[in-house]
Amino acid sequence: MKYYLVVGEASGDLHASNLMQSLGELDRDADFRYFGGDLMQSKGGTLVKHYREMAYMGIIPVILHARTILHNLDFCKKDIATYKPDVVILVDYPGFNLKVAKYVKSRLHIPVHYYISPKVWAWKEYRVKSFKKYVDEMLCILPFEVDFFRKHQYMVHYVGNPTVDAIANRDYLEESFDGFIQANHLDNKPIIALLAGSRKQEIASNLPVMLEAVKGFTDGYQIIVAGAPGIDPLFYKKFEYSFQSVRVLFGRTYRILAQADAALVTSGTATLETALLNVPQVVCYRTPLPKLTWLGFKYILHTPFISLVNLISGREVVKELFAKKFTVDDLRMELKQLLHVQSYRQNMLNNYKEMQMKLGEPGASHTAAKIIYRQLHP
């Protein structure tokens, strides 16, 4: 069978590469062609265009690169038409992929499967109409999305969460604290982990406040910053030496979290990873115009939380300090609770277990691949 995948960012490259692996195990004759990245290319097939040529985030970059985006879209449509796949698999990246879905379904009449639903439950709920019209199968990775789409009379599949898979299959699964600190030339004090984001702008906004908040803890703890992939280590130097107890380690985020007593984490998949590794955390995020952002969150977004942990749990499990609540004093107060109030700490860990049960066992890519394959072989 011929599979055409469209991915527009790094996280999609990871999840799509695992899906390709699983599809290849089910279909020995699988032929892949895709807009994607290095991880997908490592699985074989033909890389048509790298996501680096497509990943424009924010209103201004999108406007500035509108001509390039339209060219990529037109090229993608023509390439799919020429390739004539048995199925088109779209991975997140809604602004681009919904246009692809409309063309493929209405003009080429090829089945469209969507792996990893865009977050329409947070905003742009109107997009559900397009999903219902142009997407044959929606494969979701968050359990609450099933109920959200059911409300719109759209039946979708929950296939599991790929982050559960990543944690279960991570390297250094059995590493001890002593082994970790010896391998990384650290001292034997307990660890507070800082995950300040994946982009330079995020890091520059979040990390200075995080470092200020943990200053009072350095007598009893060592502070480890998880360096983001793709960021030059020199970028961190201006933050690293604000005081002596800070180390920045790259390529070891799961290992850092697995040994940490607590973590300050920017919103995103990192909050879920932290919870799956059973680390008490404060979710925090600095925004421009914090008061205006807070009003926008309350009155425009259709979600009560920003962290995946709370969204999956359906209640506040971790404290969310963002926009006007993102202050040094509030971060410091919450961190004290996590480190020194045993009942508070244990309650969070107990809630993590309930959340993990909702997510289910590992195997998201295998489950998704089975659904796609069976639809093609009724």
C-alpha positions in Angstrom: 0.0 0.0 0.0 1.0 3.6 -0.6 1.0 6.0 2.3 1.4 9.8 2.0 2.0 11.6 5.3 2.0 15.4 5.9 3.9 16.7 9.0 4.8 20.4 9.7 6.9 20.4 12.9 9.4 18.5 15.0 6.9 16.7 17.3 4.9 15.5 14.3 8.1 14.1 12.8 8.6 12.0 16.0 5.1 10.7 16.2 4.8 10.1 12.4 8.1 8.2 12.4 6.8 5.8 15.1 3.5 5.4 13.1 5.5 4.5 10.0 7.4 1.9 12.0 4.2 0.3 13.1 2.6 0.5 9.6 5.7 -1.1 8.2 5.4 -4.0 10.6 1.7 -4.6 9.5 2.3 -4.0 5.8 5.6 -5.4 4.4 4.8 -3.7 1.1 4.3 -0.3 2.6 5.6 2.6 0.5 5.9 6.0 2.2 6.1 9.5 0.7 5.9 12.5 3.0 6.4 16.1 4.0 8.3 15.4 7.2 11.7 15.3 8.9 14.9 13.4 9.7 13.2 10.8 12.0 10.7 9.9 9.3 13.5 9.7 6.8 15.3 7.2 9.0 12.3 4.9 8.5 12.6 4.9 4.8 10.4 6.1 2.0 10.8 9.4 0.2 11.1 12.8 1.9 9.5 15.4 -0.4 10.0 18.5 1.8 11.5 19.0 5.2 9.3 20.5 7.9 12.0 23.2 8.5 10.8 24.8 5.3 7.2 24.9 6.6 7.3 25.6 10.4 6.3 29.3 10.7 4.7 30.1 14.1 2.9 33.3 15.0 0.9 35.8 13.0 3.8 37.9 11.7 6.0 35.1 10.5 3.0 33.5 8.7 2.2 36.8 7.0 5.8 37.4 6.0 6.0 33.9 4.5 2.5 33.7 3.0 3.8 33.2 -0.5 6.1 30.3 0.6 3.3 28.7 2.5 0.9 28.9 -0.5 3.6 27.5 -2.7 4.2 24.5 -0.3 0.5 23.9 -0.2 0.1 23.9 -4.0 3.1 21.7 -4.3 1.8 19.2 -1.7 -1.6 18.9 -3.5 0.1 18.2 -6.9 2.5 15.7 -5.4 -0.3 13.7 -3.8 -2.2 13.7 -7.0 0.8 12.4 -8.9 1.7 9.8 -6.3 -1.9 8.5 -6.0 -1.6 7.0 -2.5 -4.1 4.6 -1.0 -4.4 6.9 2.1 -3.3 10.3 3.2 -2.3 10.6 6.8 -2.2 14.1 8.3 -0.4 14.8 11.6 -1.6 17.9 13.6 -0.5 21.2 11.8 -4.1 22.2 11.2 -3.8 25.4 9.2 -2.0 23.6 6.4 -3.4 20.1 6.8 -7.1 21.0 6.7 -6.6 22.5 3.3 -4.8 19.4 2.2 -7.7 17.3 3.6 -10.3 19.3 1.7 -8.5 18.9 -1.6 -7.7 15.2 -1.2 -11.2 14.2 -0.1 -13.2 16.4 -2.5 -11.0 16.3 -5.6 -9.0 13.1 -5.4 -11.5 11.0 -3.3 -8.7 9.4 -1.4 -9.3 8.3 2.3 -7.9 10.9 4.8 -6.8 9.9 8.3 -5.8 12.4 10.9 -3.3 11.4 13.6 -3.1 13.7 16.6 -6.1 16.1 16.5 -5.5 19.8 16.5 -6.5 21.4 19.8 -9.9 22.6 18.5 -11.3 22.1 22.0 -9.3 25.1 23.1 -10.1 27.4 20.3 -11.4 27.4 16.7 -14.1 24.9 17.5 -15.7 25.7 14.2 -13.0 23.5 12.5 -14.9 20.4 13.7 -17.2 20.9 10.7 -14.3 20.5 8.4 -13.1 17.4 10.1 -16.5 15.8 9.8 -16.6 16.7 6.1 -13.1 15.9 4.9 -11.5 13.5 7.4 -12.5 9.8 7.4 -10.9 8.8 10.7 -9.7 11.0 13.5 -7.1 9.3 15.7 -6.8 11.2 19.0 -4.1 11.0 21.7 -6.0 12.7 24.5 -8.8 10.8 26.1 -11.1 13.8 26.7 -11.1 14.5 23.0 -13.5 11.6 22.4 -16.2 13.2 24.5 -15.5 16.6 22.9 -16.0 15.3 19.4 -19.0 13.1 20.4 -20.7 16.4 21.5 -20.4 17.4 17.8 -21.8 14.0 16.6 -18.3 13.0 15.3 -17.1 9.6 16.3 -13.3 9.4 16.8 -10.8 6.9 18.1 -8.6 7.3 21.2 -5.5 5.4 20.4 -3.4 6.1 23.5 -0.8 8.7 24.0 2.7 8.6 22.4 4.2 10.3 25.4 3.3 7.3 27.4 5.2 5.2 24.9 8.2 7.5 24.9 8.5 7.4 28.7 8.1 3.6 28.8 10.7 3.0 26.1 13.2 5.7 27.2 16.9 5.0 27.6 18.4 4.7 31.1 15.1 3.3 32.4 16.8 1.8 35.5 19.3 4.5 36.2 19.9 5.3 39.8 20.5 8.7 41.4 24.1 7.9 42.1 24.7 6.7 38.6 23.2 9.8 37.1 25.2 12.3 39.2 28.4 10.4 38.6 27.8 10.2 34.9 27.2 14.0 34.7 29.8 15.1 37.3 27.2 16.5 39.7 27.2 16.7 43.5 24.9 14.6 45.7 22.4 17.2 46.6 18.8 16.6 45.6 17.8 18.1 42.2 15.3 20.8 41.2 14.7 20.6 37.4 13.9 23.6 35.3 12.3 23.1 31.9 12.0 26.6 30.4 10.7 25.9 26.9 12.0 24.8 23.5 12.4 28.1 21.7 14.8 31.0 22.4 12.0 33.5 23.1 10.4 31.1 25.6 13.6 30.4 27.3 14.6 34.1 27.5 11.2 35.0 29.0 10.8 32.1 31.5 14.3 31.1 32.7 15.3 34.3 34.5 12.2 34.3 36.6 12.6 30.6 37.3 16.2 31.1 38.4 15.3 33.9 40.7 12.6 31.8 42.3 14.9 28.9 43.1 17.8 31.1 44.5 16.6 30.4 48.1 16.8 26.7 47.6 20.5 26.3 46.5 21.9 25.5 49.9 20.0 22.2 50.0 19.4 21.5 46.2 21.3 21.6 42.9 19.5 23.3 40.0 19.6 21.5 36.7 18.3 23.2 33.5 17.2 20.8 30.7 18.7 22.3 27.6 16.4 22.4 24.6 17.4 20.5 21.5 18.6 22.8 18.7 19.5 25.6 21.0 23.2 26.7 21.0 24.6 26.0 24.5 26.2 29.5 24.4 22.6 30.9 24.6 22.3 29.6 28.1 25.6 31.0 29.4 24.0 34.4 30.3 21.6 32.6 32.6 23.8 29.7 33.8 26.2 31.9 35.8 23.6 34.0 37.6 24.6 31.9 40.5 26.9 28.9 40.9 24.5 26.1 41.6 23.1 25.9 38.1 24.0 23.3 35.5 22.6 23.0 32.0 22.5 19.5 30.5 21.5 18.7 26.9 19.8 15.5 25.6 19.0 14.2 29.1 15.6 15.7 29.9 14.0 12.4 30.9 17.1 11.4 33.0 17.0 14.8 34.8 13.3 14.5 35.6 13.6 10.9 36.7 16.1 12.0 39.4 14.4 15.3 40.4 12.6 16.1 43.6 10.5 18.8 41.9 10.4 20.7 38.7 9.4 24.1 37.3 7.9 23.4 33.8 6.6 25.5 31.0 3.3 24.5 29.6 3.2 21.9 26.9 4.1 18.2 26.5 6.8 18.7 29.1 4.1 18.9 31.8 2.8 15.5 30.8 6.3 14.0 30.7 7.0 15.3 34.1 3.8 13.8 35.5 4.5 10.5 33.9 7.9 10.4 35.6 6.2 11.2 38.9 7.9 14.5 39.6 5.9 17.1 41.6 5.8 20.2 39.4 4.8 23.9 39.1 3.4 24.7 35.6 4.5 28.2 34.7 4.6 30.4 31.6 5.5 34.1 31.1 3.4 36.0 28.5 3.6 39.5 27.1 0.8 41.8 28.3 0.0 39.4 31.2 -3.3 41.0 32.3 -4.6 41.1 28.8 -3.5 37.5 28.3 -5.3 36.4 31.4 -8.5 38.0 30.2 -8.1 36.3 26.9 -7.7 33.0 28.6 -10.8 33.5 30.7 -13.1 34.8 28.0 -11.8 33.6 24.6 -10.3 30.1 25.0 -12.7 27.3 25.7 -10.6 25.5 28.2 -10.3 25.8 32.0 -6.6 24.8 32.1 -3.3 25.2 30.1 -1.5 22.1 31.2 -2.1 18.7 29.8 -2.0 17.2 33.3 -5.0 19.2 34.4 -6.9 18.9 31.1 -6.6 15.1 31.1 -7.4 14.9 34.8 -10.4 17.2 34.5 -9.4 19.2 37.6 -6.5 21.1 39.0 -3.8 18.6 39.9 -0.8 20.9 39.3 -0.7 24.7 40.0 -0.7 26.8 36.8 1.2 30.1 37.3 1.0 32.0 34.0 0.4 35.5 32.7 -0.3 37.7 35.7 0.2 34.8 38.1 3.8 34.2 36.9 5.7 35.8 39.7 8.9 35.0 41.6 7.0 34.9 45.0 4.2 32.6 43.7 6.7 30.2 42.1 8.8 30.1 45.3 5.7 29.6 47.5 4.5 26.7 45.4 7.9 25.1 45.2 8.2 25.2 49.0 4.9 23.3 49.2 6.1 20.6 46.8 9.4 20.1 48.6 8.5 20.5 52.2 4.8 19.7 52.7 4.6 15.9 52.4 0.8 15.7 52.3 0.6 18.3 49.5 3.4 16.5 47.5 1.8 13.0 48.0 -1.6 14.3 46.9 -0.2 15.4 43.6 1.6 12.0 43.1 -1.7 10.2 43.8 -3.5 12.3 41.2 -0.8 11.5 38.7 -1.6 7.8 39.1 -5.3 8.5 38.3 -4.3 10.5 35.2 -2.0 7.7 34.1 -4.9 5.2 34.3 -6.9 7.5 32.0 -4.1 7.6 29.4 -3.8 3.8 29.3 -1.0 1.5 28.4 1.8 2.2 25.8 1.1 1.4 22.2 -0.4 4.5 20.6 1.4 4.2 17.2 0.5 0.5 17.0 -3.1 1.1 17.7 -3.3 3.9 15.2 -1.5 1.8 12.6 -4.0 -1.1 13.1 -7.0 1.3 12.5 -5.5 2.7 9.4 -4.5 -0.7 8.0 -7.8 -2.3 8.7 -9.7 0.5 7.1 -7.7 -0.2 3.9 -8.3 -3.9 4.2 -11.9 -4.3 5.3 
